[in-house]
Amino acid sequence: VVPIADMINHSTYTNVDISYDDEGNCMVYTTNDVPAGSPLFMSYGDPTNPSALFAKYGFVDESSLASFCKIMNIQKNSELEDLGMDYSRMVFWKDTGEVAQEVLDVLLYTELNGDRASQQQFYLACINGDEQTKAVYHAQYQGDVYATLKDHVDTFLEDLEDLMFKASMKNLDTHPRIPLIMAHNQFVKETFMRVKANIDPIA
């Protein structure tokens, strides 16, 4: 904890940054013009993963631009990490429901598990920036990838709806954090619903 600096609020849209000198002194400086009396904002963590901020700090960052896609049933390896299998990159964009390219790449790589030669060719195309070969694979397996994605989104939304219903039945006197949990879940639900609206016509 740094006195004074720990009073700076979190936001996706920051206006200050922090640095430390060789003696460990903390220095806060603005990154753009900030009018007198305006609040100062820094990032407490990944702005594309409000769930992590909620779990760690206990607040819902409604300024988050995206949400982690919640795909957690794929065993990570070094090649998947190269393709972008990371909480900060495997995202659904909040306002548009757009699916990050990393999500599609990871799902396609996994779809090719039974064909190592094709899997390697697709992986190398991604790593080497061979967009033509990459596009051929995505076109060939689009139906399979989007079917997998649709199944994930639909299942997640059903589970989330069940959790939200159960939470709504709790007594707020004994579970005072329920409104905060519900706000977080609503943020995620709305994001996933926008994704669903986009992928349902494709899958």
Order of alpha helices (4+ residues) and beta strands (2+ residues): beta-beta-beta-beta-alpha-beta-alpha-beta-alpha-alpha-alpha-alpha-alpha
